[in-house]
Amino acid sequence: MKMATKRALLSVADKSDLVAFARGLQDLGWVLISTGGTARALTAAGLPVQTVESVTGFPEILGGRVKTLHPAIHGGILARREPDHMRELASHGIEPIDLVAVNLYPFEATVARPDVTLAEAIEDIDIGGVTLVRAAAKNYQSVIVAADPADYGPILNELRQLGDVSLTLRQELAVRAFEHMARYDVAIAGYLARTFSGEESPFPPLWLPQAHKLADLRYGENPHQRAALYGRAGVEGPLGGTLLQGKALSYNNILDLDAAWTLVNDLAGPAAVIIKHNNPAGAATAEELPVAMGLALQGDPVSAYGGVVAVNQTLDAASLQALGNLFVEAFVAPDYTAEALDLLASRPNVRVLRATPRPLAPEEWDVRSVRGGFLLQDPDQPDSAPWQVVTQRAPSEAEKTALAFAWRVCARVKSNAIVLAQGTATVGVGAGQMSRVDSVRIAVEKAGSRAQGSVMASDAFFPFPDGIEEAAKAGVTAVIQPGGSIRDKAAIEAADRAGMAMVFTGTRHFRH
């Protein structure tokens, strides 16, 4: 019995590798069907193509808005390869379509243009392409779907080696196709929500489909937990960066790198941050990066061991040498000098990540999983609200500088958070305690003699004056906190008794 000729429908916005794929199919005896620009590209390459119009017997209409929405196309894709469906197709003169290679109008690229109009965006909402991909993915057992040029190679390999595409690959392709469409629909919904509401960053109707898997990780926080890294649209590396050296990043590495990169991008001037277990062991700014690095290390040299280091300028050899022989798990910087890379190459297991400095974008929501769902919130951004001096003494200019620095760092410390700083360098950090006074005591203990003359930042108000009193005993001279406690008066009086200056910001920075 004569084998039926296989037919492929090709209609792509992204024409990467299109001609090679189509030629590979033709060499295997496939008939090519195509539309518009795709058909012209294939014809120009010397490949024989049947137009969609010749299959449907109906021309494109509405300026190309309707091309493939026809039973002769979708019947050929959706028919199961079983006698009843095949007889029904034959009765209508419809032939099966065995492969659909379609990628969609570049909606995300279009709306990313600063000058894009709503009309232009609407025209780049794909209708026919989405319908073709959904139909082929739904009927994956009978139809091969390729929604990405990266799919072409695996498909051709199996067709050449096996004469067909395995069920396993068909299933993988169907999943990737539905994921691709989910991201596409979320991008459209998000853009239209922003445009129609006039709001800058409304939450999307869906969040997870915007992500695509970048890598499976060896394990999660602990070896018995599975883990993977996902990226938002357009992101192809961890933190949107590139791993230049070292072993693959672990789950915990990525969490610490994110905390370090977020904090160092909050700081002005040459800055260095050393993160351990998601909290700063040390952070500093200075006129030169090597000085900032040395000050960050002095913040807590014991806790810095095995940490993650972030800087907001090109990392040079002098800055690396300021760390001495400190064992570091990973570095992240906007760039590295050749000399610094040579030094890092002598530590082959150290991960070296290059990333682009930027503030948190409004659409980078904080997302946390809870039983049965997700919590979604705006990111916590450093605030610049005017301070209110609440004590008899106002802070000096030097104290103001130190308070502003400590306040920035404190916002990135796990609550209850206390940061002691001398100038623009941390000298003691108390993090993650159930009582605020315990965080004060830990920060004071870490600082030792450096607590004398330091300033203190607290991410939330002091519920009792004991935290202020502990700081005063250690020699802290000024405090910055949100205020808002029913016992604010007691905290202010404690500061006044010690001759401390204290300012309220009115903004809390809990980090749970």
C-alpha positions as CSV (number, residue, x, y, z in Angstrom):
1,M,0.0,0.0,0.0
2,K,1.3,3.4,-0.9
3,M,2.4,5.5,2.0
4,A,0.5,8.8,2.3
5,T,2.6,11.9,1.7
6,K,3.3,13.9,4.8
7,R,2.4,17.5,4.9
8,A,3.9,20.4,6.9
9,L,2.4,23.8,7.5
10,L,5.1,26.5,8.1
11,S,4.1,30.0,9.1
12,V,6.7,31.8,11.2
13,A,7.4,35.3,12.4
14,D,10.9,34.3,13.4
15,K,12.6,32.8,10.3
16,S,15.7,31.6,12.0
17,D,16.8,28.3,10.6
18,L,13.5,28.1,8.6
19,V,15.0,27.3,5.2
20,A,17.3,24.6,6.5
21,F,14.4,23.0,8.3
22,A,12.1,23.2,5.3
23,R,14.8,21.8,3.1
24,G,15.3,18.9,5.5
25,L,11.6,18.1,5.4
26,Q,11.5,18.3,1.6
27,D,14.5,15.9,1.3
28,L,12.4,13.5,3.4
29,G,9.5,13.7,0.9
30,W,7.3,16.1,2.9
31,V,5.0,18.6,1.1
32,L,5.4,22.2,2.3
33,I,2.4,24.5,2.9
34,S,2.9,28.1,3.9
35,T,1.6,31.6,4.2
36,G,2.6,35.1,3.3
37,G,6.2,36.1,4.2
38,T,7.1,32.5,5.1
39,A,6.0,31.2,1.7
40,R,8.0,34.0,0.0
41,A,11.1,33.2,2.0
42,L,10.9,29.5,1.1
43,T,10.2,30.2,-2.6
44,A,13.2,32.6,-2.7
45,A,15.3,29.7,-1.4
46,G,14.1,27.5,-4.3
47,L,11.8,25.3,-2.3
48,P,8.4,24.3,-3.8
49,V,5.5,25.5,-1.6
50,Q,1.8,25.2,-1.6
51,T,0.1,28.3,-0.5
52,V,-2.6,28.2,2.2
53,E,-5.0,29.8,-0.4
54,S,-4.5,26.8,-2.7
55,V,-5.4,24.5,0.1
56,T,-8.4,26.4,1.4
57,G,-9.6,27.7,-1.9
58,F,-10.1,31.1,-0.1
59,P,-7.9,34.2,-0.2
60,E,-6.4,36.0,2.7
61,I,-8.8,38.7,3.9
62,L,-8.8,41.7,6.2
63,G,-5.3,42.7,5.4
64,G,-4.0,39.2,6.4
65,R,-5.9,39.1,9.7
66,V,-7.6,35.9,8.4
67,K,-5.4,33.4,6.6
68,T,-5.5,29.9,8.2
69,L,-8.8,30.0,10.1
70,H,-10.5,27.5,7.8
71,P,-11.7,23.8,8.1
72,A,-9.3,22.7,5.3
73,I,-6.5,23.7,7.6
74,H,-7.8,23.0,11.1
75,G,-9.6,19.9,10.1
76,G,-6.3,18.5,8.7
77,I,-4.6,19.4,12.0
78,L,-7.2,18.3,14.5
79,A,-8.3,15.0,13.0
80,R,-7.3,12.0,14.9
81,R,-5.7,9.3,12.8
82,E,-8.6,6.9,13.2
83,P,-11.1,5.6,10.5
84,D,-14.0,7.8,11.4
85,H,-12.1,11.0,11.3
86,M,-10.2,10.0,8.2
87,R,-13.4,9.1,6.3
88,E,-14.9,12.5,7.4
89,L,-11.9,14.4,6.1
90,A,-12.0,12.5,2.8
91,S,-15.7,13.2,2.4
92,H,-14.8,17.0,2.5
93,G,-11.7,16.7,0.3
94,I,-9.4,17.6,3.3
95,E,-6.0,16.1,3.6
96,P,-4.2,15.6,7.0
97,I,-1.5,18.0,8.1
98,D,1.2,16.2,10.0
99,L,3.5,19.0,11.2
100,V,2.9,22.6,12.3
101,A,5.8,24.9,12.6
102,V,4.5,28.3,13.8
103,N,5.9,31.0,16.0
104,L,4.0,34.1,16.9
105,Y,4.0,37.8,16.1
106,P,6.7,39.4,18.3
107,F,4.3,41.0,20.7
108,E,6.8,41.5,23.6
109,A,9.4,43.0,21.3
110,T,6.8,45.3,19.9
111,V,5.5,46.6,23.2
112,A,9.1,47.0,24.5
113,R,9.6,49.9,22.1
114,P,9.2,53.2,23.9
115,D,7.3,54.7,20.9
116,V,4.9,51.9,20.4
117,T,1.2,52.8,20.0
118,L,-1.7,50.8,21.2
119,A,-2.8,50.3,17.6
120,E,0.6,48.8,16.7
121,A,0.5,46.5,19.8
122,I,-3.1,45.3,19.0
123,E,-2.0,44.4,15.4
124,D,0.8,42.2,16.9
125,I,-1.6,40.1,18.9
126,D,-1.5,36.8,17.0
127,I,-4.7,34.9,16.4
128,G,-4.2,32.4,13.6
129,G,-0.8,31.4,14.8
130,V,-2.0,30.7,18.4
131,T,-4.9,28.7,17.0
132,L,-2.6,26.6,14.8
133,V,-0.2,25.9,17.7
134,R,-3.0,25.0,20.1
135,A,-4.6,22.7,17.6
136,A,-1.3,20.9,16.8
137,A,-0.3,20.6,20.5
138,K,-3.7,19.2,21.4
139,N,-3.4,16.6,18.7
140,Y,0.3,15.8,19.5
141,Q,-0.1,12.1,19.0
142,S,-0.8,12.7,15.3
143,V,0.7,16.1,14.7
144,I,4.3,17.4,15.4
145,V,4.3,20.9,16.7
146,A,7.3,23.3,16.6
147,A,6.7,26.6,18.3
148,D,10.4,27.5,18.5
149,P,13.2,27.3,15.9
150,A,15.2,25.4,18.6
151,D,12.7,22.5,18.0
152,Y,13.7,22.0,14.4
153,G,16.9,20.1,15.0
154,P,15.5,17.4,17.3
155,I,12.5,16.9,15.0
156,L,14.7,16.4,11.9
157,N,17.1,14.1,13.8
158,E,14.3,11.7,14.7
159,L,12.6,11.9,11.3
160,R,15.9,10.9,9.7
161,Q,16.9,8.2,12.2
162,L,13.4,6.8,13.0
163,G,11.3,7.8,10.1
164,D,8.9,9.5,12.5
165,V,9.0,11.5,15.7
166,S,8.7,9.5,18.9
167,L,5.8,9.9,21.4
168,T,8.3,11.2,24.0
169,L,9.5,14.1,21.8
170,R,5.9,14.8,20.6
171,Q,4.9,15.2,24.2
172,E,7.8,17.5,25.0
173,L,7.1,19.6,22.0
174,A,3.4,19.9,23.0
175,V,4.3,21.0,26.5
176,R,6.8,23.6,25.2
177,A,4.1,24.9,22.8
178,F,1.5,25.4,25.6
179,E,4.1,27.1,27.8
180,H,5.1,29.4,24.9
181,M,1.5,30.4,24.4
182,A,0.9,30.9,28.2
183,R,3.8,33.3,28.4
184,Y,2.5,35.1,25.2
185,D,-1.0,35.5,26.7
186,V,0.3,36.8,30.0
187,A,2.5,39.4,28.1
188,I,-0.6,40.6,26.2
189,A,-2.8,40.7,29.4
190,G,-0.1,42.6,31.3
191,Y,0.4,45.1,28.6
192,L,-3.3,45.8,28.1
193,A,-3.9,46.0,31.8
194,R,-1.2,48.6,32.1
195,T,-2.4,50.5,29.1
196,F,-6.1,50.5,29.8
197,S,-5.8,51.2,33.5
198,G,-3.1,53.8,33.2
199,E,-1.3,52.2,36.1
200,E,2.5,51.6,35.9
201,S,2.7,48.1,37.3
202,P,-0.6,46.3,38.1
203,F,-0.1,42.7,39.0
204,P,-0.5,40.4,36.0
205,P,-3.5,38.1,35.9
206,L,-1.1,35.2,36.0
207,W,2.5,35.2,37.1
208,L,4.2,31.8,36.7
209,P,3.8,31.5,32.9
210,Q,6.0,34.5,32.4
211,A,8.9,32.3,33.6
212,H,11.0,29.8,31.6
213,K,13.3,27.3,33.0
214,L,17.0,28.3,32.8
215,A,18.5,25.2,34.6
216,D,17.8,22.3,36.8
217,L,19.8,22.7,40.0
218,R,21.6,19.9,41.8
219,Y,19.3,20.3,44.7
220,G,17.5,23.0,46.7
221,E,18.3,24.4,50.1
222,N,19.1,20.9,51.3
223,P,20.2,17.8,49.3
224,H,16.9,16.0,49.6
225,Q,15.0,18.9,47.9
226,R,14.6,19.2,44.1
227,A,15.1,22.7,42.6
228,A,15.3,24.6,39.4
229,L,16.1,28.2,38.3
230,Y,13.5,30.0,36.2
231,G,14.0,33.3,34.3
232,R,11.5,36.0,33.3
233,A,10.9,36.8,29.7
234,G,14.2,37.9,28.0
235,V,16.4,36.7,30.9
236,E,18.7,33.9,29.9
237,G,21.1,33.7,32.9
238,P,21.1,33.9,36.7
239,L,20.2,37.4,37.9
240,G,20.1,38.2,34.2
241,G,23.8,37.8,34.1
242,T,26.5,35.4,32.8
243,L,28.5,32.9,34.8
244,L,32.1,33.4,33.8
245,Q,33.8,30.8,36.0
246,G,33.3,28.1,38.5
247,K,30.9,25.3,39.3
248,A,27.2,25.6,38.6
249,L,25.4,27.9,41.0
250,S,23.5,26.2,43.7
251,Y,20.1,27.2,45.0
252,N,21.6,28.9,48.1
253,N,24.3,30.6,46.0
254,I,21.6,32.2,43.9
255,L,19.6,33.4,46.9
256,D,22.7,34.9,48.4
257,L,23.8,36.5,45.1
258,D,20.4,38.0,44.7
259,A,20.5,39.5,48.2
260,A,24.0,40.8,47.6
261,W,23.2,42.3,44.2
262,T,20.1,43.9,45.4
263,L,21.8,45.6,48.4
264,V,24.9,46.7,46.5
265,N,22.7,48.3,43.8
266,D,20.9,50.3,46.6
267,L,24.2,52.0,47.6
268,A,25.7,55.1,46.0
269,G,29.4,55.3,45.2
270,P,31.9,52.5,45.1
271,A,30.3,49.8,47.3
272,A,31.0,46.3,48.5
273,V,28.7,43.8,50.2
274,I,29.4,40.4,51.8
275,I,26.3,38.3,52.2
276,K,26.0,35.2,54.4
277,H,22.7,33.3,54.6
278,N,20.8,36.1,52.9
279,N,22.1,38.8,55.4
280,P,24.9,41.3,55.1
281,A,28.0,40.2,57.2
282,G,29.4,43.5,56.0
283,A,28.6,46.4,53.7
284,A,30.5,49.6,53.0
285,T,30.9,52.5,50.5
286,A,34.1,54.5,50.1
287,E,35.8,56.8,47.5
288,E,37.6,53.8,46.1
289,L,36.4,50.2,45.7
290,P,39.4,48.5,47.4
291,V,38.7,50.6,50.6
292,A,35.0,49.7,50.5
293,M,35.9,46.0,50.2
294,G,38.3,46.2,53.2
295,L,35.7,48.0,55.3
296,A,33.0,45.4,54.3
297,L,35.3,42.6,55.4
298,Q,36.0,44.3,58.7
299,G,32.2,44.5,59.4
300,D,32.3,40.9,60.5
301,P,35.3,38.9,59.3
302,V,34.3,35.7,61.0
303,S,30.8,35.6,59.4
304,A,32.2,36.6,56.0
305,Y,33.9,33.2,55.6
306,G,32.1,31.3,52.9
307,G,30.0,34.2,51.9
308,V,29.0,35.9,48.6
309,V,30.6,39.2,47.6
310,A,29.0,41.8,45.4
311,V,30.4,45.1,44.2
312,N,28.7,47.8,42.1
313,Q,31.8,48.7,40.0
314,T,34.3,46.8,37.9
315,L,36.1,44.4,40.3
316,D,39.8,44.9,40.1
317,A,42.8,43.1,41.5
318,A,43.3,45.6,44.4
319,S,39.7,45.0,45.6
320,L,40.2,41.3,45.5
321,Q,43.5,41.5,47.4
322,A,41.6,43.5,50.1
323,L,39.8,40.3,51.0
324,G,43.1,38.5,51.7
325,N,42.7,34.8,51.8
326,L,39.0,34.9,52.7
327,F,37.2,31.9,51.3
328,V,34.3,33.2,49.1
329,E,31.6,31.1,47.4
330,A,30.8,33.5,44.6
331,F,31.3,37.0,43.3
332,V,28.9,39.2,41.4
333,A,30.0,42.4,39.7
334,P,29.1,44.5,36.6
335,D,32.5,43.6,35.2
336,Y,36.0,42.3,36.0
337,T,39.5,43.5,35.0
338,A,41.7,41.1,33.3
339,E,44.0,41.0,36.3
340,A,41.1,40.2,38.6
341,L,40.0,37.4,36.4
342,D,43.5,36.0,36.4
343,L,43.5,36.0,40.2
344,L,40.0,34.4,40.3
345,A,41.2,31.7,37.9
346,S,43.6,30.5,40.6
347,R,40.4,29.7,42.6
348,P,38.7,27.4,40.1
349,N,35.7,26.5,42.4
350,V,34.8,30.1,43.0
351,R,31.7,31.2,41.0
352,V,32.2,34.4,39.1
353,L,29.0,36.1,37.8
354,R,28.8,39.2,35.7
355,A,25.5,41.1,35.9
356,T,24.1,44.5,34.8
357,P,23.6,47.0,37.6
358,R,20.1,48.3,37.8
359,P,17.4,49.1,40.4
360,L,14.5,46.8,41.0
361,A,12.0,47.3,38.2
362,P,8.3,47.9,39.3
363,E,7.3,44.6,37.6
364,E,9.7,42.5,39.6
365,W,7.2,41.5,42.2
366,D,8.2,39.8,45.3
367,V,6.6,36.3,45.2
368,R,6.4,33.8,48.0
369,S,4.7,30.4,47.9
370,V,2.2,29.5,50.6
371,R,0.1,26.4,51.0
372,G,-2.4,26.4,48.2
373,G,-1.1,29.6,46.5
374,F,1.2,32.5,46.2
375,L,1.7,35.9,47.9
376,L,2.5,38.7,45.5
377,Q,3.7,42.2,46.4
378,D,5.5,45.2,45.1
379,P,9.3,45.1,45.8
380,D,10.4,47.0,48.8
381,Q,12.3,50.0,47.4
382,P,14.7,52.3,49.4
383,D,12.6,55.3,50.6
384,S,13.6,58.9,50.5
385,A,10.8,60.4,52.7
386,P,11.9,63.3,54.8
387,W,13.1,62.5,58.3
388,Q,11.4,63.8,61.5
389,V,13.8,64.7,64.3
390,V,12.0,63.6,67.5
391,T,14.7,64.1,70.1
392,Q,16.1,67.3,71.8
393,R,19.3,66.9,69.8
394,A,19.3,66.7,66.0
395,P,21.9,64.4,64.3
396,S,25.2,66.0,63.2
397,E,26.1,66.0,59.5
398,A,28.4,63.1,60.0
399,E,25.6,61.2,61.9
400,K,23.2,62.0,59.1
401,T,25.5,60.4,56.5
402,A,26.0,57.3,58.7
403,L,22.2,57.1,59.4
404,A,21.3,57.3,55.7
405,F,23.8,54.4,54.9
406,A,22.6,52.3,57.9
407,W,19.0,52.8,56.8
408,R,19.7,51.6,53.3
409,V,21.5,48.4,54.6
410,C,18.8,47.8,57.3
411,A,16.1,47.4,54.7
412,R,17.9,44.4,53.3
413,V,18.4,42.6,56.6
414,K,16.0,39.9,57.9
415,S,13.6,41.2,60.5
416,N,13.9,42.0,63.3
417,A,16.8,44.0,61.8
418,I,19.3,46.2,63.5
419,V,22.4,47.7,61.8
420,L,25.2,49.6,63.5
421,A,27.4,51.7,61.3
422,Q,30.5,53.9,61.5
423,G,30.5,56.4,58.6
424,T,29.4,54.4,55.6
425,A,30.4,50.9,56.8
426,T,28.6,48.4,59.0
427,V,30.2,47.4,62.3
428,G,27.5,45.2,63.6
429,V,24.3,43.5,62.3
430,G,21.6,41.8,64.3
431,A,19.2,39.9,62.1
432,G,16.2,37.5,62.3
433,Q,15.5,37.6,66.0
434,M,12.1,37.2,67.5
435,S,12.7,40.3,69.8
436,R,14.1,43.6,68.7
437,V,16.2,44.0,71.8
438,D,18.0,40.7,71.1
439,S,18.9,42.0,67.6
440,V,20.3,45.1,69.3
441,R,22.4,43.0,71.7
442,I,23.7,40.8,68.8
443,A,24.7,43.9,66.7
444,V,26.4,45.4,69.7
445,E,28.3,42.2,70.4
446,K,29.4,42.0,66.8
447,A,30.6,45.6,66.9
448,G,32.5,45.3,70.1
449,S,34.4,48.5,70.8
450,R,33.3,49.9,67.4
451,A,29.8,50.4,68.8
452,Q,31.2,53.4,70.6
453,G,30.3,56.4,68.4
454,S,28.3,54.4,65.9
455,V,24.7,55.0,64.7
456,M,21.9,52.5,64.7
457,A,19.1,51.7,62.2
458,S,16.1,49.6,63.0
459,D,13.7,48.3,60.3
460,A,10.6,48.8,62.5
461,F,9.7,50.7,65.6
462,F,10.9,49.9,69.1
463,P,8.0,48.4,71.0
464,F,9.8,49.2,74.3
465,P,12.6,51.5,75.2
466,D,14.9,48.6,76.1
467,G,16.5,48.5,72.6
468,I,17.4,52.2,72.8
469,E,18.8,51.7,76.3
470,E,21.0,48.8,75.2
471,A,22.3,50.9,72.3
472,A,23.0,53.9,74.5
473,K,25.0,51.7,77.0
474,A,27.2,50.5,74.0
475,G,27.9,54.1,73.0
476,V,25.5,54.5,70.0
477,T,25.0,58.2,69.4
478,A,22.1,58.4,66.9
479,V,19.2,56.2,65.8
480,I,17.0,56.0,62.7
481,Q,13.7,54.1,62.9
482,P,10.2,54.3,61.4
483,G,8.4,55.3,64.6
484,G,4.7,54.5,65.1
485,S,4.7,52.5,68.3
486,I,2.3,53.3,71.1
487,R,5.4,53.6,73.2
488,D,7.3,56.0,71.0
489,K,7.3,58.6,73.8
490,A,9.2,56.2,76.1
491,A,11.8,55.5,73.3
492,I,12.3,59.2,72.7
493,E,12.7,59.9,76.4
494,A,15.3,57.1,76.6
495,A,17.2,58.6,73.7
496,D,17.1,62.1,75.3
497,R,18.3,60.8,78.6
498,A,21.4,59.4,76.8
499,G,21.9,62.5,74.7
500,M,21.2,60.5,71.5
501,A,19.7,62.0,68.4
502,M,16.8,60.1,66.8
503,V,14.9,60.5,63.6
504,F,11.7,58.9,62.4
505,T,11.2,57.9,58.8
506,G,7.6,56.9,58.8
507,T,8.4,53.9,56.6
508,R,8.9,50.3,57.8
509,H,11.2,47.8,56.0
510,F,10.2,44.4,57.3
511,R,11.9,41.5,55.5
512,H,10.5,38.2,56.6
